[in-house]
């Protein structure tokens, strides 16, 4: 890539409008090998200020570019095999995720998903949720372009009684309409909703479909029966894939900043954006927006390398490790991050679109209780919950298996990607009332197969999901410091 006055796409807002064949996170993780021009610049030629600014910009933009990759594949690129629907429409996935779903790492295979991406430039949108039986958990997670969780609707947040809610963009200043229960204010021009609906068992799928039919989305003008405002101009959306993002992360950030105006709480970022001008990065302009010196080009490369290394290192520090499980402590909103862009980026690397811990807690691990790497090609493992000490939740819990190399679901002979609490009636308990899960690549035998969680023939990555964790003891909250602790994984061979 020649980094001069032009780049491979124009990020000017043409205010004229997720494509990844593998995973969204792979795009950003490949940035360490970005294609920058080879130069003969020495370390002394590089400006420490420029390198620091480049690192700051990389860390700041990391989750935003990752989010755009998913958004492009899900809602923009109609040729993608992961495409869902256009903006301001709801897409219902009437199934759970399988190894064929590769857009997002560590995908949830517990709950069928519904999605929408709201374009809030012209007017707000109103979405409705139906009344749902109290036994069925559901949640609507609202995520802005910064990847902040800016609102929740669902069993925990609002109850199962149904309701109408409005999402307003950064420039909307109206009053809450009659009949709307709550207005959620989004700091960016686009907002994504991730809707999870509990599936009790395969026979329950038709019931989930009926619930999903009750999720509705309307422009505010349609909801009010008024004339629609002028349509927002089209945007020329830059194509994104693994190679393009690896070449030009700063160019994508320049484009995305134009969709994230620094208004309201985001005004605190104005000085930082002003610093970005020094490395040729300006909202809505092609990157670089000015001629860069050879030293500045080298500073960009070094800043990106340092930024990625910092994100990786900090990701391991989110939360605490208990019995080999790293329990993520996540509250991913502007107030909680409070300008800590490294924290926001680390949350995205750990699992983009992760719920706040109060909604779902996430113990994850790549090691056994002794700290040794989990490897299905070398060992068999077990995890045993003592009698009366299953995960304490108000909704349900699960343990999901992933390929340790890709963090994607793995193919296996019984098409089982997780074990969760709705499966308990079919599982066998030990004589003392405890429950053992067998973690291995081959079947443990017909008599134990109900408790088998198939593993890959190689590195293992495991994730627990504890939906609506209890706050009273025993509880996993606060994450990593609660009175309930996940049992360690032990070698069975």
C-alpha positions, 0 to 999 in steps of 0.5 A: 500500500502506498501511503501518500495522498490517496488510499484504496478507498475514499472515506469522504462522507459522500453521504451517498450509504458485516464482508468477512468470509471468516471472522470479524476478529481475524481482520483486526488480529491480522493488522500486526502483519499490515502491509506498510511500505518498507523504508530505511528509516531508523528508530531515531527518525521516528517521532515518538509523538507520532508513534504514540498518536498512532497507537492511541488511534489504533486502540481507539479504532480497534472495536469500531473497525471490528464492528464495521466488519460485522455490520458490513457483512450482516447489513450491507453486503448483499452478496455475503453468505452472512447477510441478514437484512437491510437497515431498519428491518428485523432479521430472525435466525430461527435456529442456533449458531453452528460451525457454519456461522463464522462472522463473530468469534465465540458465537452463542449457540444457546439462543436463536438470534434476531438482529436489526441495525437502525439508521438513525440519521433521518429519524428515530425508530420504535421497536416493540417486544411482545409479552413472553411467558415468564419462564423464557429468558430474552434480552435486547442488547443495544450497541452503538458504533463505539461498541458501547452497550447503551441500553437493554430491554428484556427479562432482567431489564424490563420484564417479560410483559412486552412494551414499546421502546424508541432509539434516537440518534445523536441529533434528535431533540424531541420528546418521548412519544405517547405509548413509548415506554422508554427512549434510548439515546444513541451517540452514533448515527447507527445502532445495532440490536442483538436479540436473544430468545431462549430455546428450551430444546429442539422441540421448542423451536416453533415457540421461539419463532412465534416470539420472534414474530412479535419483535417489530421495528418502525420508523418514528413517523410511521409509528406516529402516523405522520409524514416521513422526513426527508430520507438521509443521503446514501453512504458509499460504504467501503468494502472491508475484508481481511486483506483490506482492513489489514492494509488500512485500519486508519483509513477505516477509522477516518471513515467511521468517525464521520458516523460518530459525531462528537456530540453529547458525552462523546464531546470529550473525544474532540481533543483526541480527534484533533491529535489524530490530524497530526498523523493524517487522520481526519473524520470523513476524509481519505486517509491520509488527509495530508502528505506524510513523511517517511518517518510518519509512515514508520510511526504508523506501523510501529504504533499499530504494532504496539497498539495490538500488543497492548490490547492483547496484553490487557485482555487477559487483565479484564476480570480475575482467574479462578480455578483456571477460569478467567471471569470477565468483568464487563460493563461496556458503556461510556461511563464505565470505560470513562475514556479507557479506550484500551479497556473498550478494545480489550472487551471487543477482542475478548468477545465483541458484543459481550453482554454486561456482567449483570446481564450475563457473566462469562468465565472463559478458559484455555487451561486446566485447573493446573494452568496447563493448556487444554488440548483435545489431541493430547488429553481427556478432561472433566469438569464436575459441579458438586451437588447443589452447586450448579451455576447460580442464575435466574435464567440459564447457564451453558458451557460451550466448546470452541476451537482454540485456534479460531474461537469458532464452534467445531464440527463433531459426530453428535452436532453438540456444541454446548451443554446447558441447564435445559439439558439437565433432565437428560444427563446423568448425575453421580452417586453423590449428586454431583454432575460431571461433563466429559470434555474429549474429542472421542465419545466417552461411551454410550453410557456417558454420552449424554454428558459428553461435550465434544472437543477439537483435535487440538487446542480447546477454548471453553466459555461459560455463559451465566444468563442473568446471574443471581446477585444474592449469595451464592453468586458469581458477582462481582465477577471473579470475586463472588461466593460461587466459583466455577470448578476447575477442569481436570485431566481424566487420563 
